[in-house]
Amino acid sequence: MTIARAYAHYNRATSRQRQAIAEAMRVLLEEDLQRGERGSFECRACGGLQPLTGSVEYDDELRFCHTCATAFELARIERRVRTGAEYALGRRQDAASVN
């Protein structure tokens, strides 16, 4: 079951909410760039080798790349997922169904 099907009744983010998420993620990215963040890691959501710059580590010790972290924050505010682990599992299941 995909994330979208699991949460058939979710709230769409408003334009203002989407802008706030995008702005917060942009700030995180810029702060990493200013600190000279270097290196890469395997994103727990998409599984790709991603730059540390702009990535986010969540409480449950999951690190998501900038793109996945942004998508997770949107999914969380829309109540499509509750946790980073749930989001990562859904992403992996969606990727497996494509292959």
N, CA, C and O atoms as a GROMACS GRO file, in nm:
protein
  396
    1MET      N    1   0.085  -0.118   0.000
    1MET     CA    2   0.000   0.000   0.000
    1MET      C    3   0.089   0.124   0.000
    1MET      O    4   0.183   0.133   0.079
    2THR      N    5   0.061   0.217  -0.086
    2THR     CA    6   0.141   0.339  -0.092
    2THR      C    7   0.098   0.436   0.018
    2THR      O    8  -0.008   0.422   0.078
    3ILE      N    9   0.184   0.533   0.042
    3ILE     CA   10   0.154   0.636   0.142
    3ILE      C   11   0.023   0.706   0.110
    3ILE      O   12  -0.060   0.727   0.198
    4ALA      N   13   0.003   0.741  -0.016
    4ALA     CA   14  -0.117   0.815  -0.055
    4ALA      C   15  -0.244   0.734  -0.026
    4ALA      O   16  -0.344   0.790   0.019
    5ARG      N   17  -0.240   0.605  -0.052
    5ARG     CA   18  -0.359   0.522  -0.026
    5ARG      C   19  -0.382   0.501   0.123
    5ARG      O   20  -0.496   0.491   0.167
    6ALA      N   21  -0.276   0.494   0.199
    6ALA     CA   22  -0.291   0.470   0.343
    6ALA      C   23  -0.360   0.586   0.412
    6ALA      O   24  -0.426   0.567   0.514
    7TYR      N   25  -0.346   0.705   0.359
    7TYR     CA   26  -0.406   0.823   0.421
    7TYR      C   27  -0.498   0.891   0.320
    7TYR      O   28  -0.469   0.999   0.270
    8ALA      N   29  -0.609   0.826   0.293
    8ALA     CA   30  -0.703   0.879   0.194
    8ALA      C   31  -0.763   1.012   0.239
    8ALA      O   32  -0.799   1.095   0.155
    9HIS      N   33  -0.775   1.032   0.370
    9HIS     CA   34  -0.836   1.155   0.422
    9HIS      C   35  -0.728   1.241   0.486
    9HIS      O   36  -0.707   1.238   0.607
   10TYR      N   37  -0.661   1.316   0.405
   10TYR     CA   38  -0.560   1.406   0.459
   10TYR      C   39  -0.591   1.549   0.418
   10TYR      O   40  -0.674   1.573   0.330
   11ASN      N   41  -0.524   1.642   0.482
   11ASN     CA   42  -0.548   1.783   0.457
   11ASN      C   43  -0.445   1.835   0.358
   11ASN      O   44  -0.325   1.813   0.375
   12ARG      N   45  -0.490   1.902   0.256
   12ARG     CA   46  -0.399   1.965   0.161
   12ARG      C   47  -0.332   2.084   0.229
   12ARG      O   48  -0.396   2.161   0.300
   13ALA      N   49  -0.203   2.098   0.206
   13ALA     CA   50  -0.131   2.214   0.260
   13ALA      C   51  -0.176   2.339   0.186
   13ALA      O   52  -0.200   2.338   0.066
   14THR      N   53  -0.185   2.446   0.261
   14THR     CA   54  -0.218   2.574   0.199
   14THR      C   55  -0.093   2.627   0.128
   14THR      O   56   0.018   2.581   0.152
   15SER      N   57  -0.114   2.722   0.044
   15SER     CA   58  -0.002   2.787  -0.025
   15SER      C   59   0.096   2.846   0.076
   15SER      O   60   0.218   2.837   0.057
   16ARG      N   61   0.044   2.906   0.180
   16ARG     CA   62   0.128   2.966   0.284
   16ARG      C   63   0.209   2.859   0.358
   16ARG      O   64   0.326   2.882   0.388
   17GLN      N   65   0.149   2.745   0.385
   17GLN     CA   66   0.221   2.636   0.450
   17GLN      C   67   0.333   2.582   0.361
   17GLN      O   68   0.444   2.556   0.408
   18ARG      N   69   0.302   2.566   0.233
   18ARG     CA   70   0.404   2.519   0.138
   18ARG      C   71   0.521   2.618   0.130
   18ARG      O   72   0.638   2.577   0.127
   19GLN      N   73   0.489   2.745   0.127
   19GLN     CA   74   0.594   2.847   0.123
   19GLN      C   75   0.679   2.845   0.249
   19GLN      O   76   0.800   2.862   0.242
   20ALA      N   77   0.616   2.825   0.364
   20ALA     CA   78   0.689   2.820   0.491
   20ALA      C   79   0.784   2.701   0.495
   20ALA      O   80   0.897   2.713   0.542
   21ILE      N   81   0.739   2.587   0.446
   21ILE     CA   82   0.825   2.468   0.442
   21ILE      C   83   0.942   2.494   0.348
   21ILE      O   84   1.057   2.466   0.382
   22ALA      N   85   0.913   2.546   0.230
   22ALA     CA   86   1.020   2.574   0.133
   22ALA      C   87   1.121   2.673   0.190
   22ALA      O   88   1.242   2.655   0.171
   23GLU      N   89   1.075   2.774   0.259
   23GLU     CA   90   1.165   2.874   0.317
   23GLU      C   91   1.250   2.813   0.428
   23GLU      O   92   1.371   2.839   0.435
   24ALA      N   93   1.190   2.733   0.515
   24ALA     CA   94   1.266   2.669   0.623
   24ALA      C   95   1.374   2.577   0.566
   24ALA      O   96   1.486   2.573   0.616
   25MET      N   97   1.340   2.504   0.463
   25MET     CA   98   1.438   2.412   0.402
   25MET      C   99   1.548   2.490   0.330
   25MET      O  100   1.664   2.448   0.329
   26ARG      N  101   1.512   2.604   0.271
   26ARG     CA  102   1.612   2.688   0.206
   26ARG      C  103   1.712   2.742   0.309
   26ARG      O  104   1.832   2.745   0.284
   27VAL      N  105   1.660   2.784   0.424
   27VAL     CA  106   1.746   2.835   0.530
   27VAL      C  107   1.842   2.726   0.579
   27VAL      O  108   1.961   2.752   0.598
   28LEU      N  109   1.791   2.605   0.599
   28LEU     CA  110   1.878   2.494   0.641
   28LEU      C  111   1.989   2.470   0.539
   28LEU      O  112   2.105   2.449   0.576
   29LEU      N  113   1.954   2.472   0.412
   29LEU     CA  114   2.052   2.452   0.305
   29LEU      C  115   2.158   2.562   0.308
   29LEU      O  116   2.277   2.534   0.300
   30GLU      N  117   2.113   2.687   0.318
   30GLU     CA  118   2.208   2.799   0.321
   30GLU      C  119   2.300   2.792   0.442
   30GLU      O  120   2.419   2.822   0.430
   31GLU      N  121   2.247   2.754   0.558
   31GLU     CA  122   2.331   2.742   0.679
   31GLU      C  123   2.438   2.635   0.659
   31GLU      O  124   2.553   2.655   0.698
   32ASP      N  125   2.400   2.522   0.600
   32ASP     CA  126   2.499   2.417   0.573
   32ASP      C  127   2.606   2.467   0.477
   32ASP      O  128   2.725   2.439   0.496
   33LEU      N  129   2.566   2.540   0.375
   33LEU     CA  130   2.662   2.593   0.278
   33LEU      C  131   2.758   2.691   0.346
   33LEU      O  132   2.878   2.690   0.318
   34GLN      N  133   2.706   2.776   0.434
   34GLN     CA  134   2.790   2.874   0.505
   34GLN      C  135   2.889   2.805   0.598
   34GLN      O  136   3.002   2.852   0.615
   35ARG      N  137   2.848   2.694   0.658
   35ARG     CA  138   2.938   2.619   0.747
   35ARG      C  139   3.037   2.535   0.669
   35ARG      O  140   3.131   2.480   0.727
   36GLY      N  141   3.018   2.526   0.540
   36GLY     CA  142   3.108   2.446   0.458
   36GLY      C  143   3.085   2.296   0.475
   36GLY      O  144   3.179   2.217   0.465
   37GLU      N  145   2.962   2.259   0.501
   37GLU     CA  146   2.926   2.117   0.518
   37GLU      C  147   2.975   2.037   0.397
   37GLU      O  148   2.950   2.074   0.283
   38ARG      N  149   3.042   1.928   0.425
   38ARG     CA  150   3.096   1.843   0.317
   38ARG      C  151   3.058   1.699   0.344
   38ARG      O  152   3.020   1.662   0.455
   39GLY      N  153   3.070   1.620   0.242
   39GLY     CA  154   3.047   1.477   0.257
   39GLY      C  155   2.916   1.433   0.196
   39GLY      O  156   2.838   1.513   0.144
   40SER      N  157   2.895   1.304   0.203
   40SER     CA  158   2.772   1.246   0.149
   40SER      C  159   2.726   1.133   0.240
   40SER      O  160   2.798   1.090   0.330
   41PHE      N  161   2.607   1.087   0.216
   41PHE     CA  162   2.546   0.982   0.297
   41PHE      C  163   2.439   0.914   0.213
   41PHE      O  164   2.400   0.965   0.108
   42GLU      N  165   2.391   0.800   0.261
   42GLU     CA  166   2.281   0.731   0.194
   42GLU      C  167   2.150   0.775   0.258
   42GLU      O  168   2.127   0.750   0.376
   43CYS      N  169   2.067   0.841   0.181
   43CYS     CA  170   1.938   0.889   0.230
   43CYS      C  171   1.852   0.770   0.269
   43CYS      O  172   1.837   0.676   0.192
   44ARG      N  173   1.796   0.775   0.389
   44ARG     CA  174   1.714   0.664   0.438
   44ARG      C  175   1.578   0.658   0.368
   44ARG      O  176   1.508   0.557   0.378
   45ALA      N  177   1.540   0.764   0.298
   45ALA     CA  178   1.411   0.764   0.228
   45ALA      C  179   1.427   0.717   0.084
   45ALA      O  180   1.363   0.620   0.044
   46CYS      N  181   1.511   0.784   0.007
   46CYS     CA  182   1.523   0.749  -0.136
   46CYS      C  183   1.633   0.647  -0.163
   46CYS      O  184   1.635   0.584  -0.269
   47GLY      N  185   1.723   0.630  -0.066
   47GLY     CA  186   1.830   0.531  -0.082
   47GLY      C  187   1.947   0.579  -0.166
   47GLY      O  188   2.044   0.505  -0.185
   48GLY      N  189   1.940   0.701  -0.215
   48GLY     CA  190   2.047   0.753  -0.299
   48GLY      C  191   2.164   0.808  -0.218
   48GLY      O  192   2.147   0.848  -0.103
   49LEU      N  193   2.281   0.809  -0.278
   49LEU     CA  194   2.398   0.873  -0.218
   49LEU      C  195   2.381   1.023  -0.240
   49LEU      O  196   2.382   1.070  -0.354
   50GLN      N  197   2.365   1.097  -0.130
   50GLN     CA  198   2.328   1.238  -0.138
   50GLN      C  199   2.427   1.324  -0.060
   50GLN      O  200   2.492   1.276   0.032
   51PRO      N  201   2.439   1.452  -0.098
   51PRO     CA  202   2.526   1.542  -0.022
   51PRO      C  203   2.468   1.571   0.117
   51PRO      O  204   2.346   1.578   0.133
   52LEU      N  205   2.555   1.586   0.215
   52LEU     CA  206   2.510   1.623   0.349
   52LEU      C  207   2.446   1.761   0.351
   52LEU      O  208   2.359   1.789   0.433
   53THR      N  209   2.489   1.847   0.261
   53THR     CA  210   2.437   1.982   0.254
   53THR      C  211   2.286   1.981   0.235
   53THR      O  212   2.235   1.924   0.138
   54GLY      N  213   2.216   2.043   0.328
   54GLY     CA  214   2.071   2.053   0.318
   54GLY      C  215   1.996   1.932   0.371
   54GLY      O  216   1.873   1.931   0.371
   55SER      N  217   2.069   1.830   0.415
   55SER     CA  218   2.001   1.711   0.468
   55SER      C  219   1.952   1.740   0.610
   55SER      O  220   1.996   1.834   0.675
   56VAL      N  221   1.859   1.655   0.655
   56VAL     CA  222   1.801   1.672   0.788
   56VAL      C  223   1.805   1.538   0.860
   56VAL      O  224   1.765   1.436   0.805
   57GLU      N  225   1.853   1.541   0.986
   57GLU     CA  226   1.848   1.422   1.069
   57GLU      C  227   1.732   1.438   1.167
   57GLU      O  228   1.724   1.537   1.240
   58TYR      N  229   1.643   1.341   1.167
   58TYR     CA  230   1.525   1.346   1.252
   58TYR      C  231   1.550   1.271   1.382
   58TYR      O  232   1.648   1.197   1.394
   59ASP      N  233   1.460   1.290   1.480
   59ASP     CA  234   1.476   1.232   1.613
   59ASP      C  235   1.498   1.082   1.612
   59ASP      O  236   1.572   1.029   1.695
   60ASP      N  237   1.436   1.015   1.518
   60ASP     CA  238   1.450   0.870   1.514
   60ASP      C  239   1.575   0.827   1.437
   60ASP      O  240   1.581   0.717   1.382
   61GLU      N  241   1.675   0.915   1.434
   61GLU     CA  242   1.806   0.890   1.375
   61GLU      C  243   1.800   0.854   1.227
   61GLU      O  244   1.880   0.775   1.177
   62LEU      N  245   1.704   0.912   1.158
   62LEU     CA  246   1.693   0.897   1.014
   62LEU      C  247   1.745   1.025   0.950
   62LEU      O  248   1.704   1.135   0.989
   63ARG      N  249   1.833   1.012   0.854
   63ARG     CA  250   1.880   1.130   0.780
   63ARG      C  251   1.822   1.124   0.640
   63ARG      O  252   1.836   1.024   0.568
   64PHE      N  253   1.754   1.233   0.602
   64PHE     CA  254   1.695   1.246   0.470
   64PHE      C  255   1.770   1.353   0.392
   64PHE      O  256   1.815   1.453   0.448
   65CYS      N  257   1.783   1.331   0.261
   65CYS     CA  258   1.842   1.432   0.175
   65CYS      C  259   1.748   1.554   0.171
   65CYS      O  260   1.634   1.547   0.217
   66HIS      N  261   1.798   1.661   0.117
   66HIS     CA  262   1.721   1.786   0.112
   66HIS      C  263   1.585   1.766   0.044
   66HIS      O  264   1.483   1.812   0.095
   67THR      N  265   1.584   1.697  -0.068
   67THR     CA  266   1.460   1.675  -0.142
   67THR      C  267   1.360   1.590  -0.062
   67THR      O  268   1.243   1.625  -0.053
   68CYS      N  269   1.409   1.480  -0.005
   68CYS     CA  270   1.320   1.392   0.072
   68CYS      C  271   1.274   1.460   0.201
   68CYS      O  272   1.159   1.442   0.241
   69ALA      N  273   1.361   1.537   0.264
   69ALA     CA  274   1.322   1.607   0.387
   69ALA      C  275   1.211   1.708   0.357
   69ALA      O  276   1.116   1.722   0.434
   70THR      N  277   1.224   1.777   0.246
   70THR     CA  278   1.120   1.873   0.206
   70THR      C  279   0.988   1.801   0.180
   70THR      O  280   0.883   1.844   0.226
   71ALA      N  281   0.995   1.691   0.106
   71ALA     CA  282   0.874   1.614   0.076
   71ALA      C  283   0.813   1.555   0.204
   71ALA      O  284   0.691   1.551   0.219
   72PHE      N  285   0.898   1.510   0.296
   72PHE     CA  286   0.849   1.455   0.423
   72PHE      C  287   0.777   1.562   0.504
   72PHE      O  288   0.669   1.537   0.558
   73GLU      N  289   0.834   1.681   0.512
   73GLU     CA  290   0.770   1.788   0.588
   73GLU      C  291   0.633   1.822   0.530
   73GLU      O  292   0.539   1.848   0.605
   74LEU      N  293   0.623   1.823   0.399
   74LEU     CA  294   0.494   1.849   0.335
   74LEU      C  295   0.397   1.735   0.366
   74LEU      O  296   0.281   1.761   0.400
   75ALA      N  297   0.441   1.611   0.354
   75ALA     CA  298   0.355   1.496   0.383
   75ALA      C  299   0.310   1.497   0.529
   75ALA      O  300   0.197   1.462   0.560
   76ARG      N  301   0.400   1.538   0.618
   76ARG     CA  302   0.365   1.540   0.760
   76ARG      C  303   0.260   1.648   0.789
   76ARG      O  304   0.164   1.624   0.862
   77ILE      N  305   0.276   1.766   0.731
   77ILE     CA  306   0.180   1.873   0.757
   77ILE      C  307   0.044   1.840   0.694
   77ILE      O  308  -0.060   1.885   0.742
   78GLU      N  309   0.046   1.761   0.587
   78GLU     CA  310  -0.080   1.719   0.524
   78GLU      C  311  -0.138   1.594   0.590
   78GLU      O  312  -0.242   1.544   0.549
   79ARG      N  313  -0.070   1.544   0.692
   79ARG     CA  314  -0.113   1.426   0.768
   79ARG      C  315  -0.118   1.300   0.684
   79ARG      O  316  -0.199   1.210   0.708
   80ARG      N  317  -0.030   1.293   0.583
   80ARG     CA  318  -0.020   1.170   0.503
   80ARG      C  319   0.073   1.070   0.571
   80ARG      O  320   0.063   0.949   0.547
   81VAL      N  321   0.162   1.120   0.656
   81VAL     CA  322   0.251   1.035   0.736
   81VAL      C  323   0.264   1.098   0.873
   81VAL      O  324   0.236   1.216   0.893
   82ARG      N  325   0.307   1.015   0.969
   82ARG     CA  326   0.325   1.066   1.105
   82ARG      C  327   0.472   1.074   1.144
   82ARG      O  328   0.511   1.164   1.219
   83THR      N  329   0.552   0.982   1.094
   83THR     CA  330   0.692   0.977   1.137
   83THR      C  331   0.785   0.966   1.017
   83THR      O  332   0.744   0.931   0.906
   84GLY      N  333   0.912   0.996   1.043
   84GLY     CA  334   1.012   0.980   0.939
   84GLY      C  335   1.026   0.836   0.896
   84GLY      O  336   1.044   0.807   0.777
   85ALA      N  337   1.018   0.744   0.991
   85ALA     CA  338   1.028   0.602   0.959
   85ALA      C  339   0.915   0.558   0.866
   85ALA      O  340   0.937   0.481   0.772
   86GLU      N  341   0.796   0.607   0.893
   86GLU     CA  342   0.680   0.574   0.808
   86GLU      C  343   0.701   0.630   0.667
   86GLU      O  344   0.671   0.563   0.568
   87TYR      N  345   0.751   0.752   0.659
   87TYR     CA  346   0.776   0.813   0.528
   87TYR      C  347   0.881   0.734   0.450
   87TYR      O  348   0.863   0.704   0.332
   88ALA      N  349   0.991   0.699   0.518
   88ALA     CA  350   1.100   0.625   0.452
   88ALA      C  351   1.050   0.489   0.403
   88ALA      O  352   1.084   0.449   0.291
   89LEU      N  353   0.972   0.420   0.482
   89LEU     CA  354   0.918   0.291   0.442
   89LEU      C  355   0.829   0.306   0.319
   89LEU      O  356   0.838   0.227   0.226
   90GLY      N  357   0.745   0.406   0.319
   90GLY     CA  358   0.657   0.431   0.205
   90GLY      C  359   0.735   0.463   0.078
   90GLY      O  360   0.700   0.417  -0.030
   91ARG      N  361   0.841   0.541   0.092
   91ARG     CA  362   0.925   0.575  -0.024
   91ARG      C  363   0.990   0.450  -0.081
   91ARG      O  364   0.995   0.431  -0.203
   92ARG      N  365   1.040   0.363   0.007
   92ARG     CA  366   1.105   0.240  -0.039
   92ARG      C  367   1.004   0.147  -0.105
   92ARG      O  368   1.034   0.083  -0.206
   93GLN      N  369   0.883   0.140  -0.048
   93GLN     CA  370   0.778   0.055  -0.108
   93GLN      C  371   0.736   0.109  -0.245
   93GLN      O  372   0.716   0.032  -0.339
   94ASP      N  373   0.723   0.241  -0.255
   94ASP     CA  374   0.686   0.301  -0.384
   94ASP      C  375   0.795   0.275  -0.488
   94ASP      O  376   0.765   0.246  -0.603
   95ALA      N  377   0.922   0.287  -0.447
   95ALA     CA  378   1.033   0.262  -0.540
   95ALA      C  379   1.036   0.115  -0.583
   95ALA      O  380   1.064   0.085  -0.699
   96ALA      N  381   1.008   0.025  -0.491
   96ALA     CA  382   1.010  -0.118  -0.522
   96ALA      C  383   0.898  -0.154  -0.618
   96ALA      O  384   0.914  -0.243  -0.702
   97SER      N  385   0.784  -0.087  -0.606
   97SER     CA  386   0.670  -0.119  -0.696
   97SER      C  387   0.696  -0.071  -0.837
   97SER      O  388   0.637  -0.123  -0.932
   98VAL      N  389   0.785   0.027  -0.854
   98VAL     CA  390   0.819   0.078  -0.986
   98VAL      C  391   0.915  -0.018  -1.057
   98VAL      O  392   0.909  -0.034  -1.178
   99ASN      N  393   1.002  -0.080  -0.981
   99ASN     CA  394   1.103  -0.170  -1.039
   99ASN      C  395   1.050  -0.305  -1.071
   99ASN      O  396   1.124  -0.391  -1.120
   0.00000   0.00000   0.00000
